[in-house]
């Protein structure tokens, strides 16, 4: 069975310690304290591969931005982009380029954000797996069309049209996952008519899935798109449908992952109470997984998310 794709889009987290590193970041860290920005940059440059260097640099750029150092953040984001301009594995480089494009948009460098999105699209088009291809192209298209990031409607349309074609080529079981990425891309790009059409297609695809876990995760993806589009009531109804499908899953591990996906959608819809209830059920299911190693993995994922959601109360 194809590997499940549980991807987190937590692009905007920043370390609280970065507040102490405002400015150029050259102040050395105190003994036993956090690293300075300069030390983090040095460490990032020592990462083993260009994509890992870029990932570390994007994280630092967001820390600098959070600390009020816009100039430093812009410089670091551009350094991250430079690391990904050479040839590399499209399946690895394209998603990373999407992250970099987003960061460049956040620091106000629209020109470079468009360049990074365009390159992400070029690399993304070469990804063999249609779901991952759709996700990369849709992510790039969303940033390209975002007025606060790329601001290029023509490029956005081109990338999102290609993303739609990739989603259409995906296996039925995973098509909803691809359509969700495309719907979010159109939403971010501000292309309302296409976004609405894609959400409708997404929901139709999700309801047509037969296998309970896949159906639950597809409906959860649709709920997430509705929630991010500000349609909380519609999202809540989809969460209810997704929860019913997740609770019908018999295999413990699959049931836990399905419930986790629906809980995440509930969080996006602003329903923390439902999310906590679903995570409680996911925890019980996870604890029943027979294989020790797999049980530890899923239990850790569920309980980590449970702790995060509990903090929102």
TIKENU-482101 format. One record per residue (C-alpha): z, y, x. Coordinates in nm, 2 decimals. Each point is the difference from the previous one (the first is absolute). Layout:
BEGIN
      z      y      x
      Z      Y      X
...
This chain:
BEGIN
      z      y      x
   0.00   0.00   0.00
  -0.08   0.35   0.14
   0.29   0.17   0.15
   0.17   0.24  -0.24
  -0.02   0.36   0.10
   0.32   0.18  -0.05
  -0.06   0.34   0.14
   0.23   0.28  -0.01
  -0.14   0.36  -0.02
   0.34   0.16   0.13
  -0.18   0.27   0.19
   0.24   0.29  -0.04
   0.33  -0.14   0.14
   0.16   0.20   0.28
   0.30  -0.07   0.22
   0.29   0.23  -0.08
   0.07   0.03   0.37
  -0.33   0.19   0.05
   0.16   0.31  -0.14
   0.18   0.03   0.34
  -0.33  -0.01   0.18
  -0.16   0.32  -0.14
  -0.23   0.20   0.24
  -0.19  -0.15   0.29
   0.24  -0.30   0.02
   0.06   0.02   0.37
   0.38   0.02  -0.03
   0.14  -0.33   0.15
   0.19  -0.23  -0.23
   0.37  -0.01   0.03
   0.15  -0.32   0.14
   0.03  -0.25  -0.28
  -0.19   0.24  -0.24
  -0.35   0.00  -0.14
  -0.31   0.03   0.21
  -0.16   0.34   0.04
  -0.36   0.05  -0.13
  -0.12   0.01   0.36
   0.16  -0.34   0.07
  -0.15  -0.14  -0.32
  -0.34   0.12   0.10
   0.04  -0.16   0.34
   0.10  -0.33  -0.17
  -0.29   0.02  -0.24
  -0.25   0.03   0.28
   0.13  -0.32   0.15
  -0.08  -0.21  -0.31
  -0.22  -0.29   0.08
  -0.30   0.08  -0.21
  -0.18   0.32  -0.13
   0.09  -0.08  -0.36
   0.36  -0.04   0.09
   0.00   0.32   0.20
  -0.16   0.18  -0.30
   0.25  -0.14  -0.24
   0.29   0.12   0.22
  -0.16   0.34   0.04
  -0.05   0.04  -0.37
   0.37  -0.07  -0.06
   0.10   0.25   0.26
  -0.24   0.26  -0.15
   0.18  -0.04  -0.34
   0.34   0.04   0.17
  -0.12   0.32   0.17
  -0.13   0.13  -0.33
   0.32  -0.09  -0.18
   0.19   0.20   0.27
  -0.22   0.30  -0.05
  -0.21  -0.03   0.32
  -0.35   0.03  -0.16
  -0.18   0.07   0.32
   0.15  -0.30   0.18
  -0.07  -0.22  -0.31
  -0.36   0.11   0.00
  -0.04  -0.07   0.37
   0.16  -0.35  -0.03
  -0.21  -0.09  -0.31
  -0.31   0.09   0.20
   0.11  -0.22   0.29
   0.04  -0.28  -0.25
  -0.36   0.06  -0.11
  -0.13  -0.01   0.35
   0.15  -0.34   0.05
  -0.22  -0.15  -0.28
  -0.34   0.16   0.09
  -0.11  -0.29   0.22
  -0.13  -0.33  -0.14
   0.25  -0.25  -0.13
   0.06  -0.26  -0.27
  -0.10   0.16  -0.32
   0.26  -0.18  -0.21
   0.27   0.15   0.23
  -0.15   0.34   0.09
  -0.12   0.11  -0.35
   0.34  -0.02  -0.18
   0.16   0.18   0.30
  -0.27   0.27  -0.01
   0.09   0.05  -0.36
   0.36   0.06   0.10
  -0.11   0.24   0.27
  -0.22   0.19  -0.24
   0.29   0.03  -0.24
   0.22   0.14   0.28
  -0.27   0.25   0.10
  -0.02   0.12  -0.35
   0.38   0.03  -0.02
   0.00   0.22   0.31
  -0.28   0.22  -0.14
  -0.28  -0.11   0.23
  -0.26  -0.05  -0.28
  -0.30  -0.02   0.24
   0.15  -0.28   0.20
   0.13  -0.17  -0.32
  -0.36  -0.01  -0.13
  -0.12  -0.14   0.34
   0.27  -0.27   0.00
  -0.08  -0.09  -0.37
  -0.37  -0.02   0.08
   0.07  -0.23   0.30
   0.24  -0.21  -0.21
  -0.28  -0.04  -0.25
  -0.25  -0.10   0.27
   0.24  -0.26   0.14
   0.12  -0.11  -0.34
  -0.35  -0.08  -0.11
  -0.02  -0.27   0.27
   0.31  -0.18  -0.13
  -0.10  -0.35  -0.12
   0.27  -0.05  -0.26
  -0.10   0.19  -0.31
   0.35   0.09  -0.11
   0.10   0.14   0.34
  -0.34   0.17   0.02
   0.06   0.16  -0.34
   0.35   0.11   0.10
  -0.12   0.16   0.32
  -0.29   0.18  -0.16
   0.21   0.12  -0.30
   0.27   0.13   0.23
  -0.25   0.19   0.20
  -0.17   0.13  -0.31
   0.32   0.12  -0.16
   0.09   0.20   0.31
  -0.35   0.14   0.04
   0.00   0.14  -0.35
   0.36   0.12   0.00
  -0.02   0.38   0.00
   0.32   0.02   0.20
  -0.14  -0.25   0.26
  -0.37  -0.04   0.05
  -0.14   0.20  -0.29
  -0.35  -0.17   0.03
  -0.10  -0.11  -0.36
  -0.34  -0.13   0.12
   0.15  -0.22   0.27
   0.27  -0.12  -0.24
  -0.26  -0.11  -0.26
  -0.20  -0.19   0.25
   0.30  -0.18   0.14
   0.15  -0.08  -0.34
  -0.34  -0.13  -0.13
   0.00  -0.24   0.29
   0.36  -0.09  -0.07
  -0.09  -0.08  -0.36
  -0.29  -0.22   0.11
   0.24  -0.19   0.23
   0.25  -0.04  -0.28
  -0.27  -0.14  -0.23
  -0.08  -0.26   0.28
   0.36  -0.12   0.02
   0.12  -0.34  -0.14
   0.12   0.02  -0.36
   0.36  -0.08   0.12
   0.01   0.30   0.23
  -0.23   0.25  -0.18
   0.28   0.18  -0.17
   0.16   0.07   0.34
  -0.32   0.15   0.12
  -0.06   0.20  -0.32
   0.35   0.14   0.03
  -0.08   0.14   0.34
  -0.32   0.16  -0.13
   0.17   0.15  -0.30
   0.26   0.16   0.22
  -0.28   0.13   0.23
  -0.18   0.17  -0.29
   0.33   0.14  -0.13
   0.09   0.15   0.34
  -0.35   0.14   0.04
   0.03   0.17  -0.33
  -0.30  -0.17  -0.15
   0.15  -0.04  -0.35
  -0.28  -0.17  -0.19
  -0.05  -0.27   0.25
   0.38  -0.05   0.04
   0.04  -0.05  -0.37
  -0.29  -0.25  -0.02
   0.14  -0.19   0.30
   0.35  -0.02  -0.15
  -0.15  -0.14  -0.32
  -0.19  -0.26   0.21
   0.31  -0.08   0.19
   0.20  -0.07  -0.31
  -0.28  -0.21  -0.15
  -0.02  -0.20   0.32
   0.38  -0.05   0.02
   0.02  -0.13  -0.36
  -0.28  -0.24   0.07
   0.18  -0.17   0.29
   0.12  -0.35  -0.10
   0.25  -0.10   0.27
   0.34   0.16  -0.09
   0.09   0.13   0.35
  -0.34   0.16   0.05
   0.01   0.14  -0.35
   0.35   0.15   0.06
  -0.11   0.16   0.32
  -0.32   0.13  -0.14
   0.18   0.16  -0.30
   0.26   0.14   0.24
  -0.28   0.16   0.20
  -0.14   0.15  -0.32
   0.34   0.13  -0.09
   0.04   0.16   0.35
  -0.33   0.18  -0.04
   0.10   0.13  -0.35
   0.33   0.12   0.14
  -0.15   0.18   0.30
  -0.24   0.17  -0.24
   0.30   0.13  -0.20
  -0.05  -0.23  -0.29
   0.35  -0.14  -0.01
   0.00  -0.13  -0.36
  -0.32  -0.20   0.06
   0.15  -0.13   0.33
   0.31  -0.11  -0.18
  -0.20  -0.21  -0.24
  -0.19  -0.16   0.28
   0.33  -0.08   0.18
   0.12  -0.18  -0.32
  -0.32  -0.21   0.00
   0.02  -0.07   0.37
   0.37  -0.10  -0.03
  -0.08  -0.25  -0.27
  -0.27  -0.16   0.22
   0.23   0.00   0.31
   0.28  -0.18  -0.20
  -0.24  -0.27  -0.10
  -0.07  -0.10   0.37
   0.16  -0.34   0.07
  -0.01  -0.03   0.38
   0.31   0.18   0.14
  -0.17   0.18   0.29
  -0.29   0.12  -0.21
   0.23   0.11  -0.28
   0.21   0.20   0.25
  -0.31   0.18   0.14
  -0.14   0.07  -0.35
   0.33   0.14  -0.12
   0.02   0.21   0.32
  -0.34   0.15  -0.06
   0.09   0.09  -0.36
   0.33   0.15   0.11
  -0.19   0.23   0.24
  -0.23   0.11  -0.29
   0.31   0.07  -0.21
   0.14   0.22   0.28
  -0.34   0.19   0.01
   0.03   0.04  -0.38
   0.35   0.15   0.04
   0.18  -0.29  -0.17
   0.27  -0.09   0.26
   0.20  -0.20  -0.25
  -0.28  -0.24  -0.07
  -0.08  -0.02   0.37
   0.35  -0.10   0.08
   0.00  -0.27  -0.27
  -0.33  -0.14   0.13
   0.13   0.01   0.36
   0.31  -0.19  -0.11
  -0.22  -0.27  -0.15
  -0.22   0.00   0.31
   0.31  -0.05   0.21
   0.09  -0.31  -0.20
  -0.35  -0.14   0.03
  -0.01   0.07   0.37
   0.33  -0.18   0.05
  -0.16  -0.32  -0.15
  -0.29  -0.02   0.25
   0.01  -0.34   0.16
  -0.13   0.07   0.35
   0.28   0.17   0.21
  -0.23   0.23   0.19
  -0.20   0.11  -0.30
   0.33   0.05  -0.20
   0.13   0.23   0.27
  -0.31   0.21   0.00
  -0.02   0.05  -0.37
   0.37   0.05  -0.04
   0.00   0.27   0.27
  -0.29   0.18  -0.17
   0.16  -0.01  -0.34
   0.34   0.11   0.11
  -0.14   0.27   0.23
  -0.18   0.15  -0.30
   0.30  -0.05  -0.22
   0.21   0.21   0.24
  -0.26   0.27   0.01
  -0.02   0.02  -0.38
   0.38   0.00  -0.04
   0.01   0.32   0.21
  -0.21   0.17  -0.26
   0.27  -0.02  -0.26
